Amino acid sequence: MVLIRIIEAVLFGGRYLLVPIYLAMIVLLGMLSVYFIGELAHAVPSLREMTENDLVVLTLSLVDLSLSANLVVLVILSGYENFVRQVVFTAQDPRPEWMGKIDFAGLKLKLLGSMTVIGAVHLLRSFLEIGQEADRDLFWQIVVVLVFAVLSVLLAVCDKLSPGHE
């Protein structure tokens, strides 16, 4: 019985091994922010020479980076709350409304949905730069977006049909 308690304590405590991963993801979030600002700063001086298509491609690139950063924040906060420990907030630092409401199933759906949207934005950018993209690359981008979309729908349906779903 004591051995079982020790094993359970080690297994339960093992969740804290996720903390360095979440902290490293904050570094990733910083890298995305620096890259975003760099891209924007690089584009501003050449704004007058940009075509409308160039501006739309820049916008899609920045939106893509923004969506990726949002995805990282979602994974950090909801992953920590779901797998490590619940975060306690004070009245001065109120909890974001969505925190505590996203369980593992919801997190999977949001991740797949975000990846689908990021892939779709990238695909749209590729279509705007159609002369620079190979047909084979466009085909695989379409396949990836469709696979993510189908997986998202299937996962949502499975979660809806699973016992205990409200």
C-alpha positions as CSV (number, residue, x, y, z in Angstrom):
1,M,0.0,0.0,0.0
2,V,2.9,2.4,0.8
3,L,4.5,1.6,-2.6
4,I,1.3,2.5,-4.4
5,R,1.1,5.8,-2.5
6,I,4.7,6.6,-3.5
7,I,4.0,5.7,-7.1
8,E,0.9,7.8,-7.2
9,A,2.7,10.8,-5.6
10,V,5.5,10.6,-8.2
11,L,3.0,10.3,-11.1
12,F,0.9,13.1,-9.7
13,G,4.0,15.3,-9.1
14,G,5.3,14.6,-12.6
15,R,2.8,17.1,-13.9
16,Y,5.2,19.8,-12.7
17,L,7.6,18.7,-15.5
18,L,5.3,20.6,-17.8
19,V,6.2,24.0,-16.2
20,P,9.5,24.4,-18.0
21,I,7.7,23.7,-21.3
22,Y,5.2,26.4,-20.6
23,L,7.9,28.9,-19.5
24,A,9.8,28.1,-22.7
25,M,6.6,28.8,-24.6
26,I,6.7,32.4,-23.1
27,V,10.1,32.8,-24.8
28,L,8.4,31.6,-28.1
29,L,5.7,34.2,-27.5
30,G,8.4,36.8,-27.1
31,M,10.0,35.6,-30.4
32,L,6.7,35.9,-32.2
33,S,6.3,39.4,-30.9
34,V,9.7,40.5,-31.9
35,Y,9.3,39.0,-35.3
36,F,5.9,40.7,-35.8
37,I,7.3,44.1,-34.8
38,G,10.3,43.5,-37.1
39,E,8.1,42.7,-40.0
40,L,5.9,45.7,-39.4
41,A,8.9,48.0,-39.0
42,H,10.5,46.6,-42.2
43,A,7.3,47.2,-44.2
44,V,6.5,50.8,-43.0
45,P,9.3,52.5,-45.0
46,S,8.3,50.8,-48.2
47,L,4.5,51.5,-47.8
48,R,4.4,54.0,-50.7
49,E,5.9,51.5,-53.1
50,M,3.6,48.6,-52.1
51,T,0.8,47.4,-54.4
52,E,-2.6,46.6,-52.9
53,N,-1.7,42.9,-53.3
54,D,1.6,43.4,-51.3
55,L,-0.3,45.2,-48.6
56,V,-2.9,42.3,-48.4
57,V,-0.1,39.7,-48.3
58,L,1.6,41.7,-45.5
59,T,-1.6,41.9,-43.6
60,L,-2.2,38.2,-43.9
61,S,1.3,37.5,-42.7
62,L,0.8,39.7,-39.7
63,V,-2.6,38.1,-39.0
64,D,-0.9,34.7,-39.3
65,L,1.7,35.7,-36.7
66,S,-1.0,37.1,-34.4
67,L,-3.1,33.9,-34.6
68,S,0.0,31.9,-33.8
69,A,0.7,34.1,-30.8
70,N,-2.9,33.7,-29.6
71,L,-2.5,29.9,-30.0
72,V,0.6,29.9,-27.8
73,V,-1.1,32.0,-25.1
74,L,-4.1,29.6,-25.2
75,V,-1.8,26.5,-24.8
76,I,0.2,28.1,-22.0
77,L,-2.7,29.3,-19.9
78,S,-5.2,26.5,-20.4
79,G,-2.6,23.8,-20.5
80,Y,-1.1,25.0,-17.2
81,E,-4.6,25.3,-15.6
82,N,-5.7,21.9,-16.9
83,F,-2.6,19.8,-16.3
84,V,-0.5,21.5,-13.6
85,R,-2.7,23.5,-11.2
86,Q,-5.6,25.9,-11.0
87,V,-4.5,29.6,-11.1
88,V,-5.8,31.8,-8.3
89,F,-6.5,35.4,-9.2
90,T,-7.0,38.4,-6.9
91,A,-9.6,41.1,-7.3
92,Q,-6.9,43.4,-8.7
93,D,-5.9,40.8,-11.3
94,P,-9.2,39.3,-12.6
95,R,-9.3,36.0,-14.3
96,P,-9.9,36.1,-18.1
97,E,-13.5,35.0,-18.7
98,W,-12.5,31.9,-20.8
99,M,-10.0,30.5,-18.2
100,G,-11.4,27.7,-16.2
101,K,-14.0,27.0,-18.8
102,I,-11.7,25.3,-21.4
103,D,-11.3,21.6,-20.5
104,F,-9.0,19.2,-22.4
105,A,-11.7,18.5,-25.0
106,G,-12.3,22.2,-25.5
107,L,-8.6,22.8,-25.7
108,K,-8.2,20.2,-28.5
109,L,-11.0,21.8,-30.4
110,K,-9.6,25.3,-30.1
111,L,-6.1,24.1,-31.1
112,L,-7.4,22.3,-34.2
113,G,-9.6,25.3,-35.0
114,S,-6.7,27.7,-34.7
115,M,-4.4,25.5,-36.8
116,T,-7.1,25.3,-39.4
117,V,-7.5,29.1,-39.5
118,I,-3.7,29.6,-39.6
119,G,-3.5,27.1,-42.4
120,A,-6.3,28.9,-44.3
121,V,-4.7,32.3,-43.9
122,H,-1.4,30.9,-45.2
123,L,-3.3,29.3,-48.1
124,L,-4.9,32.6,-48.9
125,R,-1.5,34.3,-48.8
126,S,-0.2,31.6,-51.2
127,F,-3.1,32.2,-53.6
128,L,-2.3,35.9,-53.6
129,E,1.3,35.1,-54.5
130,I,0.2,32.4,-57.0
131,G,3.1,33.1,-59.4
132,Q,5.6,32.2,-56.7
133,E,4.0,29.0,-55.5
134,A,4.3,25.6,-57.2
135,D,1.0,23.8,-57.9
136,R,2.2,20.8,-55.8
137,D,2.7,23.1,-52.8
138,L,-0.7,24.7,-53.2
139,F,-2.3,21.2,-53.5
140,W,-0.7,20.1,-50.2
141,Q,-1.7,23.3,-48.5
142,I,-5.3,22.7,-49.5
143,V,-5.1,19.1,-48.3
144,V,-3.7,20.2,-44.9
145,V,-6.4,22.8,-44.4
146,L,-9.1,20.3,-45.4
147,V,-7.7,17.6,-43.1
148,F,-7.6,20.0,-40.2
149,A,-11.1,21.1,-40.9
150,V,-12.4,17.5,-41.2
151,L,-10.6,16.6,-38.0
152,S,-12.1,19.5,-36.1
153,V,-15.6,18.6,-37.2
154,L,-15.1,14.9,-36.3
155,L,-13.6,15.8,-32.9
156,A,-16.5,18.1,-32.2
157,V,-19.0,15.5,-33.1
158,C,-17.2,12.8,-31.0
159,D,-17.2,15.2,-28.0
160,K,-20.8,16.0,-28.5
161,L,-21.7,12.3,-28.6
162,S,-19.5,11.3,-25.7
163,P,-21.2,10.4,-22.4
164,G,-21.2,13.2,-19.9
165,H,-21.3,16.0,-22.5
166,E,-23.6,18.8,-21.5
